[in-house]
Amino acid sequence: MTSPVHPAAAPGSRQGWWRATGVLVLYLVIAAIYTRPLLQQSTTHIANDPYDPILNTSILWWNATTLPFSSAWWNPPYFYPGDGISAFTENLVGVSVIASPVYWITRNPLAAYNIAFFLTWPLSAFTVFLLTRYLTRRDDAAFLAGIAFGFTPYRTAEMGHIQMLSAYWLPLSLLGLHGYLSERKARWLVLLGAAWLLQALANGYFLFFGAVVIGLWLLYFGSARRAWPAWPAIAGALIVASLPLVPVLWKYYVIHERYALRRLMSETIYYSAPTHAWMEVSPSVWLWSRVLPWSKDNLFPGVTAILLVLGAVIWLFARREPEPEIEARTRRRLRIGGGVVALLSLSALIAMFIAGPWSVTLAGVVVRMTDPRRAIFLLGLGGVPFLWWTRRTREALQRRSPLVFYGAATVVMVVLCYGPVMRVGEAVILDPGPYGWLMHVPGFDQLRVPTRFWMAGTMCLAVAAGLAFARVAPLRRGPRSAAFAVVFAGLMLDGWIRPVNMAEPPQIWAKVERRDQARPIIELPLGPEWDAAATYRSLWHRRPVANGVSGYDPPHYAPLMDALEARDPAMLVAIGSLGSFDVVVNGAQDPRGVLAGYVMSVPGVQVVATDGVRTAYRVPAMPSPEMIVGAALPIKGVWANAKDATVMVDGDLDTEWNDGPQKPGQWVVIDTGEEREIGGVTESLGEFARDFSRRQAVDLSSDGEHWEEVWQGTTAAQAFLAAVRGPREAAVRIAFPSRRARFVRLRQIATHRNLWRVAELRVNAPAK
């Protein structure tokens, strides 16, 4: 392939627009071949797999048929009987500006998703092309930068997440920043604000990760004295563009607080980058999957872009610098000394991140590396004078070289991918790490996948690669074209993938009554393997479904799933207490009729439709099985067979007692201080509704030695209704015939993989 015409025409000129249009068409053609057979099957199949892509198809379908952020929009018809469900995951509104018009034209949600999915490749490439062309005024370097980002191997690690692939607005935000800083024209501020808003609405991760990139840009480019006058206009544009996000973020916050939706630190650490992830790649990558392993992360960026940037760095330092003889000797010594210190420190750090803490003995002296902070200090101590007394780097920093920024930003993104605790294997290198510092910013603690910083990292690397090519490519046209062809081939080989998997979408079952939109549906089996399909079907018939899949589950969902899996009849009664509902049993997943028999065991159930595979049953409304207890009684003390039990009576729902996994022999004893009439207990689960006691007994005693069992049973139905009625507290109430007693004992009877958790515990008087 020969190099595009260079240097580029002025970006705003007619010739510049025509060239940009030609490049976009070329990216579209490359992407069509690259993602084969996506376009051919875009109306009948779903790209990658029928799980997260089907959820995202459902969200885009909902956005196309319901006004985003309206009161109705916050309540899509899944995860019945919950509400505010749109706040459980990405809203994808920034993707819907592409997907919704496709749906309005085709009336096909699969086409809307697949076309939006396909366009993530050429649009990501094209927006990086526009950014790099503005910085270099070179079409060839910009075209290669677009290829490096649009077709990076890392994108295959996010094939199931269209929101992560839709990172094409962020380069336009940076283009707006560069454009305004250079020209001070309002159109660049408009571009900055619009692109920033759309990127934030396309992907919640990039609301935060993109803000870090823009923050770094402002610190680097905005710190130059000549840039200071631009600060008020840039800050104003970002503030104005962010104002529409305020009510959206507030609604997310309110709903998350209502449901006590939290990300555990263990989740964030699990999804942080291990060192070996940089040399792991998705099996979809044609070349490198033959020689590199794969994992859950697959952060391998390819080699061509890295070699380009390293080549530019070597070129920068290798060229001789003419200096006055008087200054040359002193500066050379300081530069060489600083360089040696920096190189040794950097080598020690790299060795630590590859192999973990290490030590060696040299001439009887033990040299060890167990804490990176000293090496980081020495790296700065030696590296700063080395860079500052190297004239070209000093000049590059003084003029705010884009190559320095995008190269350094790539390194920062790598560091942030390591998450809140930087580790090599099991060895802790830095706690907290730089990502841990960011978690003090509101919202960052709700993001569980730090490795997704690498999407911003690959963008910075791609721009740096384009800038590097513009710096080191030969001057003469013939050799330059040859270099372009070699780099283009290398980038495409790095990222070339096997044919995109196209999965069968969920079937729409026409027998479901669409007119009866008030009556809820439960599809059985219920659970992660089937719920994406039920979610998708709910957007067709628009009836509430108890199934659901999202970034979070509502608190009531775990008890519901657990009880239905155990075929607990009490759960169907509990759901029926909310009103009549239908159950659709998939006979293909129930060949022995176990689920069908479970549903039919409830009195009053009728068959309302069947096609020989799926059968719909109507369950009548039923009286509520909720137990009623009296006022809370004083508690003098509480203890358990394990751990400190006093957290159960500290008045704080955010603290909890736990023991697990659940097994017989676990117990909690409450002392009310004196004999009283006791008629119930209340176990508040708080945010831990998934860890309700699967089966337990309640005993009473006057002396703490002789016990009488007053209640025994399963608690899933009670936990479900408790989480529905009050999701923040999820207060499970157990009532029994009143007795005079001083002590109450809760005993675990079930064996289950989950913990037994209690956030708050009360002893209740009999109900009046």
TORLO-569002 format. One line per 8 residues: number of its first residue (from 1); for each residue y, z negated, x of C-alpha. Coordinates in pm, whole numbers, always signed. Layout:
N
NUM	Y:Z:X  ... .
END
This chain:
768
1	+0:+0:+0  +344:+90:+137  +640:-141:+136  +889:-120:-154  +1230:+17:-71  +1436:-223:+140  +1686:-366:+175  +1719:-441:-195 .
9	+1999:-304:-402  +2249:-560:-524  +2058:-779:-776  +2310:-726:-1055  +2350:-350:-1006  +2187:-84:-1220  +1972:+25:-927  +1873:-337:-869 .
17	+1766:-375:-1232  +1562:-56:-1220  +1385:-169:-905  +1317:-511:-1058  +1175:-343:-1369  +947:-132:-1153  +825:-440:-970  +754:-616:-1301 .
25	+551:-315:-1420  +358:-320:-1092  +285:-692:-1131  +164:-626:-1486  -74:-357:-1364  -209:-577:-1085  -253:-867:-1329  -435:-648:-1580 .
33	-691:-556:-1314  -698:-905:-1168  -775:-1075:-1504  -1029:-820:-1623  -1165:-813:-1900  -901:-1041:-2056  -685:-778:-2221  -980:-581:-2359 .
41	-1119:-888:-2537  -793:-1067:-2614  -831:-1042:-2993  -1194:-1153:-3021  -1263:-1404:-2741  -1090:-1695:-2567  -1018:-1695:-2194  -1209:-1936:-1970 .
49	-1386:-2170:-2218  -1370:-2290:-2580  -1240:-2641:-2504  -889:-2701:-2363  -794:-2334:-2421  -890:-2373:-2787  -677:-2688:-2813  -384:-2499:-2659 .
57	-449:-2206:-2895  -429:-2454:-3184  -99:-2593:-3055  +51:-2245:-3015  -77:-2153:-3363  +86:-2466:-3504  +414:-2385:-3326  +411:-2032:-3470 .
65	+361:-2151:-3828  +555:-2479:-3835  +912:-2530:-3715  +882:-2715:-3381  +1011:-3072:-3381  +1055:-3080:-3759  +910:-3381:-3944  +611:-3172:-4055 .
73	+551:-3043:-3702  +484:-3392:-3562  +184:-3424:-3798  -71:-3147:-3735  -384:-3169:-3952  -623:-3334:-3707  -711:-3689:-3599  -696:-3801:-3966 .
81	-578:-4057:-4073  -337:-4077:-3778  +12:-3934:-3771  +256:-3829:-3499  -34:-3649:-3333  +182:-3378:-3175  +311:-3644:-2934  -41:-3696:-2797 .
89	-23:-3389:-2574  +193:-3099:-2455  +414:-2932:-2715  +403:-2589:-2539  +729:-2482:-2704  +838:-2317:-2379  +521:-2106:-2395  +566:-2036:-2766 .
97	+872:-1822:-2699  +611:-1570:-2581  +309:-1664:-2794  +479:-1698:-3134  +610:-1338:-3151  +263:-1215:-3061  +117:-1422:-3345  +382:-1304:-3593 .
105	+297:-944:-3509  -84:-970:-3490  -154:-1276:-3714  -423:-1350:-3457  -403:-1689:-3277  -651:-1573:-3011  -430:-1276:-2924  -125:-1503:-2911 .
113	-295:-1738:-2666  -460:-1470:-2451  -145:-1260:-2413  +61:-1566:-2322  -216:-1667:-2080  -226:-1321:-1922  +150:-1309:-1876  +150:-1627:-1667 .
121	+38:-1416:-1369  +296:-1135:-1372  +580:-1359:-1494  +515:-1621:-1224  +509:-1345:-964  +820:-1178:-1103  +1039:-1489:-1123  +953:-1581:-762 .
129	+1030:-1219:-672  +1375:-1253:-829  +1440:-1581:-648  +1325:-1453:-309  +1507:-1122:-345  +1830:-1309:-408  +1775:-1515:-92  +1667:-1226:+134 .
137	+1821:-917:-32  +1484:-760:+49  +1245:-607:-203  +946:-606:+31  +967:-974:+126  +1037:-1070:-237  +743:-866:-365  +506:-1044:-125 .
145	+644:-1384:-227  +571:-1297:-590  +214:-1202:-503  +173:-1526:-307  +268:-1738:-609  +145:-1528:-899  -201:-1480:-750  -250:-1794:-542 .
153	-610:-1925:-534  -492:-2259:-670  -414:-2106:-1010  -788:-2077:-1074  -812:-2458:-1063  -584:-2467:-1370  -736:-2177:-1565  -803:-2401:-1864 .
161	-444:-2529:-1879  -196:-2262:-1982  +85:-2515:-1953  +23:-2550:-1578  +2:-2175:-1528  +331:-2130:-1717  +545:-2233:-1422  +757:-1917:-1433 .
169	+1074:-2089:-1560  +1113:-2315:-1254  +1188:-2032:-1006  +1458:-1912:-1246  +1611:-2262:-1243  +1628:-2246:-864  +1769:-1894:-881  +2044:-2025:-1108 .
177	+2122:-2299:-854  +2134:-2058:-560  +2336:-1807:-759  +2598:-2054:-871  +2630:-2210:-526  +2697:-1865:-377  +2907:-1703:-648  +3040:-1985:-874 .
185	+2991:-1770:-1185  +2906:-1926:-1522  +2614:-1690:-1586  +2415:-1870:-1316  +2471:-2204:-1490  +2347:-2053:-1815  +2035:-1931:-1636  +1987:-2273:-1474 .
193	+2017:-2461:-1803  +1806:-2226:-2014  +1526:-2202:-1757  +1523:-2579:-1698  +1500:-2650:-2073  +1224:-2393:-2130  +1024:-2519:-1830  +1048:-2877:-1956 .
201	+929:-2762:-2301  +649:-2550:-2155  +492:-2829:-1951  +564:-3200:-1958  +446:-3233:-1599  +721:-3001:-1484  +983:-3201:-1671  +916:-3458:-1397 .
209	+774:-3256:-1108  +1036:-2985:-1155  +1304:-3253:-1152  +1177:-3363:-810  +1204:-3006:-676  +1555:-2967:-817  +1648:-3310:-682  +1533:-3209:-334 .
217	+1731:-2885:-368  +2047:-3078:-456  +1999:-3318:-165  +1954:-3033:+83  +2187:-2757:-31  +2429:-2977:-222  +2493:-3210:+72  +2687:-2942:+261 .
225	+3061:-2998:+237  +3118:-2647:+104  +2883:-2725:-187  +3059:-3040:-305  +3296:-2860:-546  +2993:-2711:-727  +2840:-3049:-808  +3028:-3122:-1135 .
233	+2942:-2783:-1287  +2575:-2801:-1180  +2540:-3160:-1305  +2711:-3063:-1631  +2478:-2767:-1684  +2169:-2981:-1626  +2295:-3257:-1855  +2383:-3015:-2136 .
241	+2046:-2840:-2101  +1867:-3176:-2110  +2040:-3304:-2424  +1798:-3123:-2662  +1515:-3304:-2483  +1650:-3650:-2565  +1535:-3670:-2931  +1203:-3511:-2837 .
249	+1139:-3759:-2556  +1250:-4046:-2778  +1002:-3941:-3045  +726:-3923:-2783  +824:-4269:-2663  +826:-4422:-3012  +485:-4277:-3101  +331:-4375:-2769 .
257	+458:-4731:-2810  +329:-4745:-3165  -18:-4644:-3054  -1:-4826:-2718  -89:-4504:-2536  -116:-4573:-2164  -246:-4408:-1851  -455:-4639:-1635 .
265	-379:-4655:-1264  -749:-4584:-1202  -710:-4248:-1380  -408:-4154:-1167  -592:-4245:-847  -900:-4050:-958  -691:-3737:-1010  -509:-3774:-678 .
273	-586:-3541:-389  -853:-3636:-137  -801:-3478:+205  -1102:-3249:+173  -956:-3093:-147  -731:-2868:+64  -1042:-2691:+188  -1211:-2664:-152 .
281	-1174:-2371:-387  -1277:-2269:-737  -1602:-2069:-765  -1392:-1803:-939  -1221:-1707:-612  -1409:-1402:-488  -1375:-1433:-109  -1324:-1798:-20 .
289	-1583:-1942:-259  -1842:-1778:-35  -1755:-2007:+255  -1577:-2309:+104  -1713:-2573:-138  -1560:-2651:-475  -1465:-2977:-647  -1255:-3106:-934 .
297	-934:-3037:-736  -971:-2704:-547  -633:-2715:-372  -705:-2444:-112  -389:-2227:-90  -529:-1932:+105  -441:-1853:+466  -202:-1558:+461 .
305	+106:-1737:+326  +50:-2029:+564  +13:-1796:+863  +337:-1622:+769  +530:-1949:+760  +371:-2074:+1083  +453:-1743:+1244  +819:-1783:+1153 .
313	+821:-2141:+1288  +667:-2028:+1617  +912:-1741:+1636  +1197:-1987:+1581  +1093:-2220:+1863  +952:-1964:+2105  +1272:-1765:+2161  +1474:-1870:+2462 .
321	+1815:-2023:+2403  +2097:-1951:+2644  +2289:-2274:+2712  +2554:-2378:+2963  +2381:-2491:+3284  +2540:-2838:+3276  +2408:-2911:+2926  +2078:-2731:+2960 .
329	+1903:-2975:+3193  +1982:-3294:+2996  +1918:-3140:+2656  +1600:-2975:+2774  +1462:-3307:+2895  +1555:-3487:+2575  +1422:-3202:+2365  +1094:-3187:+2554 .
337	+1052:-3566:+2544  +1124:-3582:+2174  +896:-3288:+2112  +609:-3453:+2298  +652:-3780:+2106  +673:-3590:+1777  +371:-3375:+1860  +156:-3674:+1956 .
345	+261:-3864:+1645  +197:-3565:+1422  -145:-3511:+1583  -232:-3878:+1526  -127:-3854:+1163  -326:-3535:+1104  -633:-3693:+1265  -591:-3995:+1040 .
353	-563:-3787:+724  -871:-3587:+822  -1098:-3860:+956  -940:-4185:+837  -835:-4478:+1060  -944:-4424:+1422  -936:-4581:+1767  -1010:-4458:+2120 .
361	-1013:-4622:+2462  -817:-4444:+2737  -824:-4592:+3088  -918:-4928:+2944  -638:-4920:+2689  -734:-4916:+2320  -531:-4670:+2117  -578:-4710:+1745 .
369	-438:-4559:+1426  -487:-4775:+1118  -139:-4764:+964  +66:-4443:+950  +404:-4610:+929  +447:-4651:+1306  +344:-4290:+1367  +583:-4173:+1095 .
377	+863:-4370:+1263  +782:-4218:+1604  +757:-3872:+1445  +1110:-3914:+1316  +1231:-4072:+1639  +1103:-3780:+1844  +1131:-3505:+1590  +1496:-3553:+1493 .
385	+1635:-3508:+1848  +1386:-3227:+1912  +1510:-3038:+1608  +1875:-3126:+1653  +1887:-3025:+2020  +1708:-2701:+1948  +2006:-2480:+1879  +1842:-2251:+1628 .
393	+1704:-2533:+1416  +2035:-2717:+1435  +2213:-2407:+1318  +1951:-2350:+1047  +2006:-2702:+914  +2382:-2673:+936  +2386:-2352:+737  +2118:-2492:+501 .
401	+1851:-2233:+577  +1637:-2161:+267  +1331:-2115:+493  +1367:-2472:+621  +1404:-2605:+267  +1111:-2424:+109  +886:-2493:+407  +972:-2863:+406 .
409	+946:-2883:+26  +591:-2748:+53  +503:-3037:+284  +663:-3287:+45  +456:-3147:-244  +141:-3188:-33  +224:-3554:+31  +297:-3620:-337 .
417	-39:-3470:-436  -206:-3768:-267  -97:-3986:-557  +12:-4349:-571  -223:-4464:-295  -275:-4232:+1  -639:-4239:+108  -883:-4071:+341 .
425	-1221:-4128:+184  -1226:-4496:+94  -975:-4591:+364  -625:-4670:+236  -364:-4503:+454  -46:-4593:+266  -6:-4816:-40  +210:-4736:-223 .
433	+251:-4375:-121  +556:-4162:-205  +407:-4075:-545  +378:-4447:-611  +753:-4478:-558  +809:-4211:-824  +597:-4406:-1071  +885:-4652:-1105 .
441	+1076:-4372:-1279  +1014:-4391:-1658  +760:-4129:-1762  +592:-4078:-1428  +340:-4351:-1509  +218:-4141:-1804  +117:-3847:-1580  -240:-3885:-1465 .
449	-289:-3580:-1237  -73:-3599:-921  -251:-3294:-776  -57:-3079:-1022  +240:-3119:-791  +64:-2847:-596  +171:-2584:-850  +528:-2655:-741 .
457	+397:-2664:-384  +244:-2317:-406  +575:-2189:-545  +766:-2335:-249  +502:-2198:-10  +530:-1852:-166  +908:-1844:-133  +881:-1970:+225 .
465	+628:-1694:+298  +866:-1430:+163  +1151:-1571:+371  +923:-1580:+675  +825:-1215:+630  +1190:-1118:+611  +1245:-1308:+937  +952:-1187:+1148 .
473	+865:-841:+1011  +927:-552:+1257  +1263:-381:+1231  +1139:-20:+1238  +1027:+126:+907  +678:+237:+1015  +563:-94:+1169  +734:-283:+885 .
481	+537:-89:+625  +216:-155:+816  +295:-527:+831  +371:-524:+458  +37:-360:+381  -153:-611:+596  +18:-911:+436  -24:-771:+85 .
489	-395:-715:+147  -430:-1065:+290  -259:-1229:-7  -469:-1035:-257  -790:-1115:-71  -694:-1483:-63  -646:-1498:-439  -875:-1227:-580 .
497	-1103:-1361:-851  -1423:-1270:-1022  -1397:-1141:-1381  -1237:-1394:-1613  -1491:-1565:-1835  -1433:-1480:-2202  -1592:-1731:-2438  -1686:-1704:-2803 .
505	-1419:-1873:-3017  -1503:-2123:-3293  -1616:-1967:-3617  -1397:-1999:-3924  -1611:-2124:-4215  -1483:-1942:-4523  -1666:-2179:-4763  -1419:-2459:-4689 .
513	-1175:-2482:-4978  -826:-2405:-4849  -664:-2493:-5181  -773:-2856:-5167  -541:-2939:-4880  -501:-3308:-4961  -872:-3392:-4924  -969:-3476:-4563 .
521	-1271:-3334:-4380  -1502:-3478:-4119  -1708:-3229:-3921  -2039:-3363:-3792  -2134:-3388:-3514  -1805:-3546:-3413  -1722:-3579:-3044  -1581:-3397:-2740 .
529	-1836:-3115:-2749  -1738:-3008:-3101  -1389:-3141:-3175  -1191:-2855:-3020  -1354:-2620:-3271  -1279:-2854:-3563  -918:-2882:-3445  -890:-2504:-3434 .
537	-1040:-2465:-3784  -796:-2722:-3923  -509:-2484:-3843  -680:-2226:-4066  -755:-2434:-4374  -468:-2686:-4316  -672:-2977:-4447  -668:-3305:-4253 .
545	-972:-3342:-4026  -1091:-3664:-3868  -1200:-3472:-3558  -948:-3405:-3287  -894:-3338:-2920  -577:-3403:-2723  -431:-3562:-2411  -478:-3901:-2576 .
553	-706:-4023:-2854  -559:-4241:-3132  -693:-4598:-3123  -907:-4551:-3435  -1096:-4255:-3289  -1331:-4445:-3054  -1468:-4678:-3326  -1500:-4377:-3558 .
561	-1693:-4171:-3305  -1912:-4462:-3199  -2010:-4555:-3555  -2078:-4196:-3663  -2291:-4143:-3354  -2484:-4460:-3443  -2499:-4342:-3810  -2349:-4667:-3934 .
569	-2316:-4641:-4319  -2028:-4890:-4310  -1809:-4630:-4141  -1841:-4380:-4428  -1751:-4660:-4667  -1448:-4749:-4451  -1326:-4388:-4454  -1391:-4368:-4827 .
577	-1165:-4667:-4878  -877:-4438:-4774  -971:-4187:-5046  -1231:-3923:-5127  -1321:-3689:-4840  -1558:-3407:-4745  -1817:-3407:-4469  -1927:-3075:-4317 .
585	-2259:-3097:-4135  -2341:-2825:-3884  -2710:-2765:-3943  -2743:-2583:-3608  -2671:-2918:-3441  -2880:-3114:-3692  -3216:-2930:-3709  -3405:-3237:-3834 .
593	-3150:-3320:-4103  -3067:-3662:-3957  -2693:-3626:-4010  -2742:-3478:-4356  -2963:-3773:-4451  -2704:-4014:-4313  -2431:-3868:-4533  -2654:-3852:-4842 .
601	-2742:-4221:-4803  -2398:-4314:-4937  -2401:-4356:-5318  -2221:-4087:-5515  -2225:-3813:-5249  -2251:-3454:-5380  -2314:-3117:-5214  -2015:-2890:-5278 .
609	-2089:-2583:-5060  -2345:-2439:-4818  -2414:-2116:-4635  -2759:-2212:-4510  -2625:-2343:-4180  -2325:-2558:-4267  -2324:-2784:-4570  -2021:-2957:-4721 .
617	-2066:-3294:-4894  -1807:-3475:-5105  -1787:-3851:-5058  -1615:-4040:-5341  -1337:-4294:-5293  -1471:-4646:-5238  -1341:-5005:-5243  -1203:-5129:-4914 .
625	-1452:-5325:-4699  -1170:-5498:-4512  -1209:-5875:-4488  -930:-6112:-4589  -861:-6426:-4392  -609:-6708:-4424  -336:-6841:-4200  -385:-6884:-3827 .
633	-495:-7233:-3718  -382:-7415:-3403  -590:-7355:-3090  -621:-7630:-2830  -834:-7442:-2578  -1048:-7136:-2520  -1309:-7053:-2259  -1578:-6792:-2203 .
641	-1886:-6720:-2000  -1678:-6502:-1763  -1318:-6482:-1640  -1008:-6662:-1756  -1010:-6673:-2135  -662:-6819:-2182  -509:-6469:-2180  -656:-6432:-2531 .
649	-409:-6689:-2664  -98:-6615:-2455  +80:-6421:-2732  +91:-6101:-2524  -94:-5793:-2649  -61:-5631:-2305  -292:-5885:-2144  -662:-5899:-2223 .
657	-984:-6080:-2154  -1285:-5865:-2083  -1647:-5885:-1984  -1886:-5601:-1951  -2071:-5394:-2002  -2158:-5547:-2337  -2486:-5736:-2345  -2639:-6039:-2517 .
665	-2543:-6365:-2355  -2168:-6306:-2347  -1968:-6562:-2543  -1624:-6702:-2617  -1562:-7056:-2749  -1242:-7171:-2922  -1146:-7534:-2970  -911:-7597:-3265 .
673	-854:-7959:-3160  -999:-8127:-3469  -1224:-8054:-3764  -1066:-7805:-4004  -1163:-7568:-4283  -1239:-7244:-4101  -1289:-6918:-4291  -1249:-6641:-4037 .
681	-1148:-6516:-3693  -918:-6234:-3585  -976:-6039:-3265  -675:-5822:-3175  -781:-5532:-2957  -432:-5413:-2862  -459:-5088:-2665  -832:-5145:-2607 .
689	-971:-5042:-2945  -1242:-4837:-2773  -1384:-5163:-2633  -1446:-5345:-2959  -1756:-5563:-2978  -2034:-5339:-3105  -2225:-5622:-3276  -2153:-5990:-3265 .
697	-2220:-6324:-3429  -1987:-6610:-3522  -2106:-6972:-3491  -1932:-7295:-3594  -1975:-7646:-3458  -1820:-7989:-3502  -1925:-8130:-3165  -1959:-7821:-2940 .
705	-2335:-7876:-2902  -2494:-7805:-3238  -2408:-7462:-3376  -2451:-7289:-3712  -2436:-6911:-3738  -2202:-6812:-4025  -2168:-6436:-3970  -2339:-6151:-3787 .
713	-2284:-5778:-3804  -2136:-5459:-3663  -1761:-5434:-3627  -1698:-5059:-3588  -1577:-5010:-3945  -1347:-5311:-3917  -1215:-5189:-3580  -1152:-4844:-3728 .
721	-953:-4975:-4023  -769:-5225:-3803  -657:-4946:-3569  -553:-4731:-3866  -352:-5009:-4035  -185:-5141:-3722  -261:-4931:-3411  -52:-5142:-3174 .
729	-238:-5464:-3256  -568:-5335:-3400  -647:-5676:-3548  -1017:-5699:-3640  -1062:-5965:-3908  -1398:-6126:-3978  -1429:-6351:-4284  -1717:-6580:-4375 .
737	-1786:-6871:-4616  -1560:-7155:-4510  -1698:-7454:-4322  -1546:-7764:-4171  -1572:-7737:-3795  -1377:-7784:-3475  -1532:-7521:-3250  -1584:-7148:-3305 .
745	-1817:-6940:-3088  -1824:-6560:-3071  -2148:-6419:-2934  -2215:-6065:-2818  -2545:-5929:-2954  -2524:-5557:-2875  -2599:-5378:-2551  -2340:-5110:-2479 .
753	-2184:-4934:-2178  -1829:-5035:-2278  -1656:-5358:-2192  -1597:-5625:-2452  -1220:-5674:-2462  -996:-5907:-2661  -617:-5896:-2629  -537:-6183:-2867 .
761	-764:-6421:-3058  -695:-6632:-3367  -899:-6873:-3578  -816:-6846:-3948  -822:-7076:-4246  -1005:-6955:-4558  -824:-6691:-4761  -648:-6828:-5067 .
END
